[in-house]
Every structure is written in C-alpha cells, then in structure tokens.
Amino acid sequence: MTPPVAAAVLLAAVTHACWNALAHRIPDKLVAFALISGGGLLIGGVAAAFTPVPAAGAWPYLLASAVIHVVYYALLMTSFRLGDFGQAYPIARGTAPLVVTALAAVFAHELPDGWTTAGIALSCAGLTGVALWGLRGRRPDWRAIGAALATGLSIAAYTVVDGLGVRASGTSLGYIAWLMAVQGAVVPAWAAYRLRAGTVAALRPHAALGLLGAALSVTAYGLVLWAQTGADLAPVSALRESSVLVGAAIGALFFKERFGAPRIAAAGLLVAGIGLMLHTG
C-alpha cells in the first residue's frame, strides 16, 4: 500500500465516522438515512453526467452492491436504534476486516503476506477492544449486538463486491457515481411510503444535516473505491476501520460516552496494526 493510497483511506475513515455520527444525531433513523441516501442519489446523478459509464463487466457487481448497500442501511439503522453509537459502530466496523480477508482470498485470490496478516490481526484486536469497552458494566443487549454483527457482514460483502466491480469498471469515479444513483432511491422511497403526507415535514428540520452526511458518505466511499484499484482489499478494509477510533472520540465528545484507558490501549493496537500493514520490508 503506497502512502497516497494509505492517506486516502485514512481520510475516508475520518469522513465515514463523521457521516455515521450525523446519522446517529438525527433521532428518526429512517429520516436520517432517507436524507443521506437521497443526497447520495442527487450527487451520484449529477456526477454520472460528467463521468465515464462503467464498463459492461462491472455492472453485475454494481447492481449486486446496490442491493447489499440497501440491506446494510437497514441493518445500520437497526443497530443505531438499539445500541449506543460507541458500541454499535465499533462492532459493525470491527467485524468486517477479517471477513474481507477470507472473501478476498477466495474471490480475488489475494493472500496477504505475513506483515499484512499480522497487521490485520492486531487491528481487529484493537477494534474488538473498542467494541467490548462499549459493553462494560452492563448486561449485553443481544439484539443490538446481533444487528451490529450482521451490519459488519454486509460491510464485508459490499467491500469485496465493489473491490471487484471497480477494478472491472475502468473508472472509479463513474463507478461510485452510478452506484450512488442506482442505490439511492430505495430508502427515500421507503420513507415516503412510511411517512406518506408527513414526509416533507419530517425531512425538512434535518435536511441540512442529512445532506452534509450524504456528501461525506459519497466522499468516504469514493476514496475507498479508488484505493481498492491500487491495493489489496483486506488491508484497505482494515485501515478504513480506523474510523472506529474517530467514532469513539466523537461518541465521547458529542454523545457523552466514555473513552477511557481501555480504548486508548485498543487504539495503540490499531496503530501498531496499521504500521505493520504499511511495512514495506
């Protein structure tokens, strides 16, 4: 992984945590994700007019990813509704890298070397530590944990599908634009069906926050897709999940959730893992 790719993924991690925090801040999760998904539709639609159309070989991946992303949004909404941000976000993001490593080995024939494998393992240990710290002193809510774990599996699925798709597309910008345009209508349509005449009234108070979240979401995933054209899927996935630390910090600063020494130790493991993944021999 080259320094520019690593920098792009780390920037994606920050923007990803920020848009998830904005989504968590909006009380009605259906409203939050309708705005973010709808905003992605608008951005993708405009961008699609100025970017190349993805190659034919990329479209099966793109359409499959759009379906998986809708499932992901549904699971993430459930996770945020049932659990604290500082608990749900680390569990959801922390389960993905190891699954991506296995899927990438099977479908992309990418076998990480010893340094990268050690880095992924250390990073996952750090992510797990952040997640477990979110459970301290309380009885586990297995519904919330189950939703977060399922969200993590959906993340792993779309990561690998999009990694293969963007490589076949010939245009990372065109791929992200069309992906946002294709998937973006589903959640707003569902919100309109559920809210009916009250749709506009429900969306208006949170429109600015939701559209900002949409811009951050498209930026974050666009950077990741570009990175996947120049690096293996597993280390990109693991490095992207450093967003968990940003999410934990946001939870502490804005949602009054404790950070604490265990999370600092977990952060150390994550940083060490990132260093190993970037080792060049």
C-alpha positions in Angstrom: 0.0 0.0 0.0 1.6 3.3 -1.1 1.5 6.4 1.0 -1.1 8.2 -1.2 -3.4 5.2 -1.0 -3.0 5.0 2.8 -3.7 8.7 3.1 -6.8 8.4 1.0 -8.1 5.5 3.2 -7.4 7.3 6.4 -9.2 10.4 5.1 -12.1 8.1 4.2 -12.0 6.7 7.8 -12.5 10.2 9.2 -15.3 11.2 6.8 -17.0 7.9 7.3 -17.1 8.3 11.1 -18.4 11.8 10.7 -21.3 10.9 8.5 -22.2 8.0 10.8 -22.2 10.4 13.7 -24.5 12.8 11.8 -26.9 9.9 11.1 -26.9 8.9 14.7 -27.6 12.5 15.7 -30.9 12.6 13.8 -33.4 10.9 16.1 -35.6 9.2 13.5 -33.2 6.8 11.7 -35.5 6.4 8.7 -35.4 10.2 8.2 -31.6 10.2 8.6 -30.9 7.5 6.1 -33.6 8.8 3.7 -31.7 12.1 3.6 -28.3 10.6 3.3 -29.3 8.0 0.7 -31.3 10.6 -1.2 -28.5 13.1 -1.1 -26.2 10.4 -2.5 -28.7 9.9 -5.3 -28.5 13.6 -6.2 -24.7 13.7 -6.0 -24.4 10.5 -8.0 -26.9 11.6 -10.6 -25.1 14.8 -11.2 -21.7 13.1 -11.2 -22.8 10.4 -13.6 -23.5 13.1 -16.3 -19.8 14.1 -16.2 -18.0 10.8 -15.7 -17.5 7.8 -17.9 -20.0 4.9 -17.8 -18.6 1.8 -16.1 -17.5 -1.0 -18.4 -20.1 -3.7 -19.0 -18.2 -6.2 -16.9 -18.7 -4.0 -13.8 -22.5 -3.8 -13.9 -23.3 -7.2 -12.3 -21.1 -6.2 -9.3 -22.6 -2.7 -9.2 -26.1 -3.9 -9.1 -25.3 -6.6 -6.5 -23.6 -3.9 -4.4 -26.6 -1.7 -4.6 -28.8 -4.4 -3.2 -26.2 -5.2 -0.4 -26.0 -1.5 0.4 -29.8 -1.3 0.9 -29.5 -4.2 3.3 -26.6 -2.5 5.0 -28.6 0.7 5.5 -31.5 -1.3 7.1 -29.2 -3.1 9.4 -27.2 0.0 10.4 -30.5 1.9 11.2 -31.5 -1.0 13.4 -28.0 -1.0 15.1 -28.2 2.7 15.8 -31.8 2.4 17.1 -30.9 -0.5 19.5 -27.4 0.4 20.7 -25.2 3.3 21.7 -23.1 4.8 18.9 -19.9 4.0 20.7 -20.9 0.3 20.9 -22.8 -0.3 17.7 -20.3 1.5 15.4 -17.1 -0.4 16.6 -18.9 -3.8 16.4 -20.3 -3.2 13.0 -17.0 -1.9 11.6 -14.7 -4.3 13.6 -16.2 -7.5 12.2 -15.6 -6.6 8.6 -11.8 -6.8 8.0 -11.3 -10.5 8.9 -14.3 -11.5 6.8 -13.0 -9.3 3.9 -9.6 -11.1 4.2 -11.3 -14.5 3.8 -13.5 -13.4 1.0 -10.7 -11.6 -0.9 -8.6 -14.8 -0.7 -11.5 -16.8 -2.2 -12.9 -14.4 -4.8 -10.0 -12.1 -5.6 -7.1 -14.6 -5.0 -5.4 -12.1 -2.7 -3.4 -13.8 0.0 -1.8 -11.3 2.4 1.8 -11.7 3.4 2.9 -12.2 7.0 3.3 -8.5 7.8 -0.1 -7.6 6.4 -1.8 -10.6 8.2 -0.2 -9.6 11.5 -1.4 -6.0 10.9 -4.9 -7.1 10.2 -5.0 -9.3 13.3 -3.7 -6.5 15.5 -6.1 -4.0 14.1 -9.0 -6.4 14.6 -7.9 -6.9 18.2 -7.9 -3.2 18.7 -11.3 -2.8 17.1 -12.7 -5.6 19.3 -11.3 -3.9 22.4 -13.1 -0.7 21.5 -16.3 -2.7 21.0 -16.0 -4.7 24.2 -15.4 -1.5 26.1 -18.8 -0.4 24.9 -20.3 -3.4 26.8 -18.6 -2.8 30.2 -20.7 -2.9 33.3 -24.0 -3.7 31.6 -25.9 -6.7 30.5 -25.3 -7.3 26.8 -28.2 -6.4 24.5 -28.0 -9.3 22.2 -30.5 -7.8 19.7 -28.2 -4.7 19.3 -25.1 -6.9 19.1 -26.7 -9.2 16.6 -27.7 -6.2 14.4 -24.2 -4.7 14.6 -22.6 -8.1 13.7 -25.0 -8.5 10.7 -24.1 -5.0 9.7 -20.4 -6.0 9.7 -21.1 -8.9 7.5 -22.9 -6.7 5.0 -20.0 -4.3 5.0 -17.6 -7.2 4.2 -19.9 -8.3 1.4 -20.1 -5.0 -0.4 -16.4 -4.3 0.2 -15.4 -7.3 -1.8 -18.1 -6.9 -4.4 -17.2 -3.3 -5.0 -13.5 -4.1 -5.0 -14.0 -6.5 -7.9 -16.5 -4.2 -9.6 -14.4 -1.0 -9.5 -11.4 -2.9 -10.9 -13.6 -4.1 -13.8 -15.2 -0.7 -14.4 -12.3 1.2 -15.8 -13.4 4.3 -13.9 -13.6 4.6 -10.1 -15.4 8.0 -10.4 -18.0 6.6 -12.8 -18.5 3.5 -10.6 -19.2 5.5 -7.4 -21.5 7.9 -9.3 -23.6 5.2 -10.8 -23.6 3.1 -7.6 -25.0 6.1 -5.6 -27.5 6.8 -8.3 -28.7 3.2 -8.5 -29.0 2.5 -4.8 -30.0 6.0 -3.7 -33.7 5.8 -4.5 -34.7 2.9 -2.3 -34.5 4.3 1.2 -36.2 7.6 0.3 -39.0 5.7 -1.5 -39.5 3.6 1.6 -39.5 6.7 3.8 -42.1 8.3 1.6 -44.3 5.2 1.8 -44.0 5.0 5.6 -44.4 8.7 6.3 -46.9 9.5 3.5 -48.2 13.0 3.8 -45.8 13.8 6.6 -42.7 13.1 4.6 -41.7 16.7 3.8 -42.4 17.8 7.4 -40.3 15.0 8.8 -37.4 15.6 6.5 -37.2 19.4 6.5 -35.8 20.0 10.0 -32.9 17.7 9.4 -32.3 18.4 5.7 -29.0 20.3 6.1 -27.5 17.7 8.4 -28.6 14.8 6.3 -27.3 16.3 3.0 -24.0 17.1 4.7 -23.9 13.4 5.8 -24.6 12.4 2.2 -21.7 14.4 0.9 -19.4 12.9 3.5 -20.7 9.4 2.7 -20.0 9.7 -1.0 -16.6 11.2 -0.4 -15.6 8.5 2.0 -16.7 5.6 -0.2 -15.3 7.2 -3.3 -11.9 7.4 -1.7 -12.1 3.7 -0.6 -13.1 2.6 -4.1 -10.2 4.5 -5.6 -7.8 2.9 -3.1 -9.1 -0.6 -4.0 -7.9 -0.1 -7.5 -4.3 0.2 -6.2 -4.1 -2.0 -3.2 -5.4 -5.4 -1.9 -8.9 -5.4 -0.4 -8.1 -6.8 3.0 -5.5 -4.1 4.2 -7.7 -1.3 2.7 -10.7 -2.7 4.7 -8.6 -2.9 7.9 -7.1 0.5 7.5 -10.5 2.1 6.8 -11.8 0.7 10.0 -9.6 3.1 11.9 -12.7 5.1 11.6 -13.8 3.3 14.8 -11.3 5.4 16.8 -12.7 8.5 15.3 -16.2 7.2 16.1 -15.2 6.5 19.7 -13.8 10.0 20.0 -17.0 11.5 18.5 -19.1 9.4 20.9 -17.1 10.8 23.9 -17.1 14.4 22.7 -20.6 14.8 21.4 -22.7 11.9 22.9 -21.1 11.9 26.4 -19.9 8.3 26.1 -16.7 7.5 28.0 -13.5 6.9 26.1 -11.3 5.6 28.9 -7.9 3.8 29.2 -9.1 0.5 27.6 -10.0 2.4 24.4 -6.6 4.1 24.5 -4.9 0.7 24.7 -7.1 -0.5 21.8 -6.1 2.5 19.8 -2.4 1.5 20.4 -3.1 -1.9 19.0 -4.8 -0.4 16.0 -2.0 2.0 15.3 0.5 -0.9 15.6 -1.5 -2.9 13.2 -1.6 -0.1 10.7 2.1 0.2 10.9 2.5 -3.5 10.1 0.2 -3.2 7.1 2.2 -0.4 5.7 5.5 -2.2 6.3 7.5 -2.4 3.0 10.1 -4.9 4.1 
